[in-house]
C-alpha cells in the first residue's frame, strides 16, 4: 500500500484500534489525525475520537482516558509538543502507557514547519520512552510495537514514536500493512491489560474503575517524604525497557518478517569499520547510500542508527564502538550553549569509561529547519573523517554542516 509516514501511523492506529484518541492538528502531524478521523467517521473503528482546542487539552484527555484503563493515543509536532510539556511529566509519573506520535519539526522561532529533532529533544527527560524511525514502514511497525512496549506490566510508561517531519511524514513509499487486523490485535491484545493489586485484602484494578471495591487515587500529592520513591520506581521501570523493546522487536518479526536491529540500535557494517557514523532518523538511509560507495573503494565506513533514544542504549554503543578509529555523531537538534548535541553527549558519556574507547569522537550538527543533507554533503563529511583517521587533519569537538558561515 502506498502510504506516507503520517498515513502509516494512522493505519497502525486503525489496526490497533485504541479506545480513545484525542488530538489537535499541527503541521506536519495533521495527516495522522485527519486520516484516522476518517476511519472513525466511516465506522471502520470503534475508537472514541475527541476533538480538542489545543495540544495541552489533547494530552490532558490522554491522562483521563489512560487512568480509566483505556488504550489511549495522540499525535503532535513542534510547538504543539512544547504545549504538552507540562503534562508529559504527569503522564509518565502516573505510569500511564499513552502512545504519542511526533512528526518531528523545528521549534519556532523563526517560524519553520520543516524537520529537525529539537521538539522531541526538549522532552528527553520527561520520563517517556522515545523511539526514532527511519521511514514510513518503520513508522507503521513501531506504532504497533509501541502499545505492546508501553503497556507491559513491568513498564507502564508512555512512549513517543518519532518520524521526521515531511521527510517521513509526507513522503510516500510502499508500506506493507497487515491484511488482517486481527493479527495486530492478537499481538497487542484486544484491550489494554490493566494490572491488579491486592489492597486491604481486596483485588483492585489500577484504574479509575467505579467498580473497584476500594477507590484508587491517581496523581496524589507527594511531598519530600514520598516524592523520591515515586521517581525511583519510574527509574527502575525505565531500566527494564531495553529488554522489553528487544523482545517485542523479536516477537514482531515472527508475525511480520520485519525487525530493526535489536530494537534499540540498527548497525550497518559496524563490526569491521574504522569510521562509524552515529545518527537517528531518515538521514541514516542517505548515509548508508554514500557509505556503500566508499566501501566499494575499500574505505571501511559503518553506520549505527540509534532507534531507541530513551532509555539511551549505552551498553549497545559501548559494545559496537569500542576500539574504533573515528566515531562521528550527527545531531539534528539545536544545541544552545552546550559542548555538543544530545546524541553526541549521550554517546560521549557511554564511551567515557571504556579502556579501549574510540580514538576520536566528533560531533556534526546538521539539517536544522529542514536544511537538506544530500549525498554530496555526506561525501564531504566522510572525506573529512578519513583525513582525521589518517592523521592528516586534527579532530574537533563540533562542526555545523551545510550552513552559511
Residue pairs with C-beta under 8 A, 6 or more apart in sequence:
1 11
1 174
1 175
1 176
1 177
2 172
2 173
2 174
2 175
3 11
3 136
3 140
3 172
3 173
3 175
3 177
4 31
4 136
4 168
4 169
4 170
4 171
4 172
4 173
5 103
5 133
5 135
5 136
5 139
5 163
5 164
5 168
5 169
5 170
5 171
6 28
6 29
6 30
6 31
6 32
6 35
6 103
6 163
6 169
6 170
7 31
7 32
7 35
7 136
8 136
8 137
8 139
8 140
8 143
8 175
8 177
9 32
9 75
9 101
9 139
9 140
9 143
9 161
9 163
10 31
10 32
10 33
10 34
10 35
10 36
10 39
11 35
11 140
11 175
11 177
12 139
12 140
12 141
12 143
12 144
12 184
13 21
13 32
13 36
13 39
13 45
13 47
13 73
13 143
14 36
14 39
14 44
14 45
14 181
15 144
15 177
15 178
15 181
15 184
15 185
16 71
16 73
16 143
16 144
16 147
16 184
16 185
16 188
17 45
17 46
17 47
17 181
17 185
18 47
18 70
18 71
18 72
18 73
18 99
18 147
19 47
19 48
19 65
19 70
19 71
19 72
19 191
19 192
20 47
20 48
20 50
20 61
20 62
20 65
20 70
20 71
20 72
20 73
21 33
21 36
21 40
21 47
21 48
21 49
21 50
21 72
21 73
21 74
22 49
22 50
22 51
22 52
22 57
22 58
22 61
22 62
22 65
22 72
22 74
23 32
23 33
23 49
23 50
23 51
23 52
23 58
23 74
23 75
23 76
24 51
24 52
24 53
24 54
24 55
24 57
24 58
24 76
24 80
25 33
25 34
26 55
26 76
26 77
26 78
26 79
26 80
27 77
27 105
27 113
27 165
28 77
28 103
28 105
28 113
28 115
28 165
28 166
28 169
28 170
29 75
29 76
29 77
29 80
29 101
29 102
29 103
29 165
29 169
31 169
31 170
32 75
32 101
32 103
32 169
33 75
36 45
36 47
36 49
37 49
37 51
39 45
39 47
40 47
40 49
50 58
50 61
52 58
52 61
54 83
55 76
55 80
55 81
55 83
55 84
56 83
56 84
56 86
56 87
58 74
58 76
58 84
59 74
59 76
59 84
59 87
59 88
59 91
59 98
59 100
60 87
61 72
61 74
62 72
62 73
62 74
62 91
62 96
62 98
62 100
63 87
63 90
63 91
63 94
63 96
63 98
63 219
65 72
66 72
66 91
66 94
66 96
66 97
66 98
67 94
67 96
67 207
67 208
67 218
67 219
68 207
68 208
68 209
69 192
69 194
69 205
69 207
69 208
69 209
70 192
71 147
71 151
71 191
71 192
72 96
72 98
72 99
73 98
73 99
73 100
73 101
73 147
74 98
74 99
74 100
74 101
75 100
75 101
75 102
75 103
76 84
76 100
76 101
76 102
76 103
77 102
77 103
77 104
77 105
77 119
77 165
78 104
78 105
78 106
78 107
78 108
78 113
78 119
78 165
79 107
79 108
79 119
81 102
81 119
81 120
81 122
81 123
82 107
82 119
82 122
85 122
85 123
85 126
88 123
88 126
88 127
88 128
88 158
89 126
89 127
90 219
91 98
91 128
91 158
92 126
92 127
92 128
92 157
92 158
92 234
93 127
93 219
93 230
93 231
93 234
94 218
94 219
95 156
95 157
95 234
95 237
96 156
96 158
97 147
97 150
97 151
97 155
97 156
97 157
97 158
97 159
97 192
98 150
98 158
98 159
99 143
99 146
99 147
99 150
99 158
99 159
99 161
100 128
100 158
100 159
100 160
100 161
101 139
101 143
101 160
101 161
101 163
102 119
102 120
102 160
102 161
102 162
102 163
103 163
103 164
103 165
103 168
103 169
104 115
104 116
104 117
104 119
104 120
104 162
104 163
104 164
104 165
104 281
105 112
105 113
105 114
105 115
105 116
105 119
105 165
106 112
106 113
106 114
106 115
106 116
106 118
106 119
106 368
106 369
106 370
107 118
107 119
107 122
107 334
112 369
112 370
113 165
113 166
113 370
114 165
114 166
114 369
114 370
115 164
115 165
115 166
115 167
115 282
115 332
115 367
115 370
116 332
116 333
116 334
116 367
116 368
116 369
116 370
117 132
117 162
117 280
117 281
117 331
117 332
117 333
118 333
118 334
118 368
120 130
120 132
120 160
120 162
120 309
121 333
121 334
121 342
123 130
123 160
124 130
124 309
124 310
124 342
127 157
127 158
127 234
127 238
128 157
128 158
128 159
128 160
128 310
129 146
129 149
129 150
129 155
129 157
129 158
129 159
129 160
129 238
129 241
129 245
129 308
129 310
129 311
130 159
130 160
130 162
130 308
130 309
130 310
131 142
131 146
131 159
131 160
131 161
131 162
131 245
131 307
131 308
131 309
132 162
132 280
132 281
132 306
132 307
132 309
133 139
133 142
133 161
133 162
133 163
133 168
133 281
133 307
134 168
134 266
134 281
134 282
134 284
134 285
134 305
135 168
135 171
135 173
135 282
135 285
136 163
136 168
136 171
136 172
136 173
136 175
137 173
137 175
137 176
137 258
138 260
139 161
139 163
139 168
140 175
140 177
141 252
141 256
141 258
141 260
142 161
142 260
143 161
144 184
144 187
144 188
144 252
145 248
145 249
145 252
146 159
146 161
147 188
147 192
148 187
148 188
148 189
148 248
148 251
149 155
149 159
149 241
149 244
149 245
149 248
150 156
150 157
150 158
150 159
151 188
151 189
151 192
151 193
152 244
153 193
153 195
154 237
154 240
154 244
155 237
155 240
155 241
155 244
156 195
156 237
157 234
157 237
157 238
157 241
162 281
163 169
164 281
164 282
165 370
166 370
167 281
167 282
167 370
168 281
168 282
176 256
176 258
178 184
178 256
183 255
187 251
187 252
187 255
194 205
194 206
194 207
195 205
195 206
196 203
196 204
196 205
196 206
197 203
197 204
197 206
198 204
199 214
200 214
202 213
202 214
203 213
204 212
204 213
204 214
204 216
205 212
205 216
206 216
207 216
208 216
208 218
209 216
222 230
238 310
238 311
239 311
241 308
241 311
242 264
242 308
242 311
242 313
242 315
245 263
245 264
245 308
246 262
246 263
246 264
248 263
249 259
249 260
249 261
249 262
249 263
250 259
250 263
252 258
252 259
253 259
260 266
260 307
261 267
261 305
261 307
262 316
263 307
263 308
264 306
264 307
264 308
264 313
264 316
265 304
265 305
265 306
265 307
265 308
265 313
265 316
265 317
265 320
266 284
266 304
266 305
266 307
267 302
267 303
267 304
267 305
267 320
268 284
268 288
268 291
268 302
268 303
268 304
268 305
269 291
269 295
269 300
269 301
269 302
269 303
270 276
270 302
270 303
270 304
270 320
270 321
271 302
271 320
272 300
272 302
273 300
273 301
273 302
273 324
274 300
274 301
274 324
274 325
274 326
274 389
275 299
275 300
275 301
275 302
275 324
275 325
275 326
275 327
275 328
275 382
275 385
275 386
275 389
276 301
276 302
276 303
276 304
276 320
276 321
276 324
276 326
276 327
276 328
276 358
277 287
277 291
277 301
277 302
277 303
277 304
277 328
277 329
277 330
277 382
277 385
278 304
278 305
278 306
278 317
278 321
278 327
278 328
278 329
278 330
278 343
278 347
279 287
279 303
279 304
279 305
279 306
279 329
279 330
279 343
280 305
280 306
280 307
280 309
280 330
280 332
280 343
281 332
283 330
283 332
283 366
283 367
283 373
284 303
284 305
286 373
286 374
286 375
286 378
287 303
287 330
287 378
288 303
289 375
290 375
290 378
290 379
290 382
291 301
291 302
291 303
291 382
294 301
294 382
295 301
299 382
299 386
301 382
301 385
304 317
304 320
304 321
306 313
306 317
306 343
309 342
309 343
309 346
312 346
312 350
314 346
314 349
314 350
315 350
317 347
317 350
317 351
318 350
318 351
318 354
321 327
321 347
321 351
321 357
321 358
322 351
322 354
322 356
322 357
322 358
323 356
323 358
324 358
324 359
325 358
325 359
325 360
325 389
326 358
326 359
326 360
326 361
326 362
326 385
326 388
326 389
326 395
327 347
327 351
327 358
327 360
327 361
327 362
328 361
328 362
328 363
328 364
328 381
328 385
329 340
329 341
329 343
329 344
329 347
329 348
329 361
329 362
329 363
329 364
330 343
330 363
330 364
330 365
330 366
331 340
331 341
331 342
331 343
331 344
331 363
331 364
331 365
331 366
332 365
332 366
332 367
332 368
333 341
333 342
333 343
333 365
333 368
334 368
335 341
335 342
335 365
335 398
338 345
339 345
339 397
339 398
340 348
340 363
340 397
340 398
341 363
341 365
341 398
344 361
344 363
344 398
347 361
348 361
351 357
351 358
351 361
360 388
360 389
360 395
362 385
362 388
362 395
362 396
362 397
362 398
362 399
363 397
363 398
363 399
364 381
364 398
364 399
364 400
364 401
365 398
365 399
365 400
365 401
366 373
366 377
366 400
366 401
366 402
367 373
367 401
367 402
368 403
371 402
371 403
372 402
373 401
373 402
377 401
377 402
381 401
384 393
387 393
388 394
388 395
